[in-house]
Amino acid sequence: MSRYWSEVVHTLTPYVPGEQPKIADLTKLNTNENPYGPSPLALAAIQAEVSDNLKLYPDPNAERLKQAIADYHGVSTPQVFVGNGSDEVLAHVFLALLKHDRPILFPDITYSFYPVYCGLYGIAHETIALSDAFEIRTEDYRRPNGGIIFPNPNAPTGRLLPLQSIEALLNEHPDSVVVVDEAYIDFGGDSAVPLVARYPNLLVVQTLSKSRSLAGLRVGFAIGHPDLIQALTRVKDSFNSYPLDRMAIAGATAAMADREHFERTRQAVIRSRDELSAAMTQHGFEVIPSTANFIFARHPQHDAAALQKQLRERRIIVRHFALPRIDQYLRITVGTDAQCGLLVEALREILGD
Ligand SMILES: *Cc1c(COP(=O)(O)O)cnc(C)c1O
């Protein structure tokens, strides 16, 4: 604690990201990165951008990238906002669209960055308990609120909320913005983007970090009614005019256009996820049905923290959250088939099966 700190800094509880270990040859299944690597076309576009041009500022509005996102999703560029990772997009969403007099609502088990933004911006929030099966029950959100936000599929559970339930929320809360954080939607769920045309209170947030394997490039975006996008742009231009550098704009634009690489790698992840879920079920785990690139599972006879530790001793890292209701679960990122094989083999040893 420093006497030079501003008052708000003393009150912050920052987000703690999953470990990025320095040790080589670990099987890293803890931060939901994509094991297949980015599109080669994206890498080439990034390399081509490394030139004397770096003396020039990038396009502050990344129009080229917005166009590629608009083309992919069948919307127009005034419906698209881009940012330095979807975490930055979300930060602007909290200030621009969720900071009102009433508390905002999100699930009790969800992305742990949401309460951090509430703390940063002084936004009151109420958490709504998921069902015992970790489902979002939209009827529980029927109360006065300044906005609603949740990931779909939810993190860290991997459970999907069907589009008809999202539509019910949008209809029941016409005076609130409903933010659907679709970080993992490409691994099997239906995106809410097609609803944007009919619901001016819907904002969909996506990232290139997971399904497009560009976590290191830091690009995320939001799609919604132009009025919502304008609010985000006003905040962005009061914060940083150039959140995306030239490499990020070039790489992300090429990645959005490379449908072949995207399709092939996401199908591979989906296949491996379903195989891993089946294998873990066979070893006695209870696996929450996942439409994400991770699975959330517990073993009725084995403590999750102990399992995490034993896996680590075998050079496999997975995520464990010491939080109410989920402290007996492990969140395991779906790796390549070889990585999933190592995990299942290690679990077989640990469990003595
Ligand atoms: C990974 C993740 C993000 C952030 O992604 P970035 O674009 O890398 O900042 C946002 N929301 C959820 C639910 C995530 O899991």
The ligand as an SDF file (V2000), in Angstrom:
LIG
                    3D

 15 15  0  0  0  0  0  0  0  0999 V2000
  -11.0190  -15.7250  -22.8180 C   0  0  0  0  0  0  0  0  0  0  0  0
  -12.2430  -14.9610  -22.4490 C   0  0  0  0  0  0  0  0  0  0  0  0
  -12.3730  -13.6030  -22.7190 C   0  0  0  0  0  0  0  0  0  0  0  0
  -11.2290  -12.7160  -23.1060 C   0  0  0  0  0  0  0  0  0  0  0  0
  -10.6320  -12.9500  -24.2370 O   0  0  0  0  0  0  0  0  0  0  0  0
   -9.5450  -11.9570  -24.8360 P   0  0  0  0  0  0  0  0  0  0  0  0
  -10.1300  -11.5700  -26.1310 O   0  0  0  0  0  0  0  0  0  0  0  0
   -8.3180  -12.7810  -24.9430 O   0  0  0  0  0  0  0  0  0  0  0  0
   -9.3690  -10.7760  -23.9260 O   0  0  0  0  0  0  0  0  0  0  0  0
  -13.5880  -12.9830  -22.4760 C   0  0  0  0  0  0  0  0  0  0  0  0
  -14.6170  -13.6550  -21.9360 N   0  0  0  0  0  0  0  0  0  0  0  0
  -14.5090  -14.9410  -21.6070 C   0  0  0  0  0  0  0  0  0  0  0  0
  -15.6790  -15.6320  -20.9950 C   0  0  0  0  0  0  0  0  0  0  0  0
  -13.3180  -15.6280  -21.8370 C   0  0  0  0  0  0  0  0  0  0  0  0
  -13.1930  -16.8980  -21.4640 O   0  0  0  0  0  0  0  0  0  0  0  0
  1  2  1  0
  2  3  1  0
  2 14  2  0
  3  4  1  0
  3 10  2  0
  4  5  1  0
  5  6  1  0
  6  7  2  0
  6  8  1  0
  6  9  1  0
 10 11  1  0
 11 12  2  0
 12 13  1  0
 12 14  1  0
 14 15  1  0
M  END
$$$$
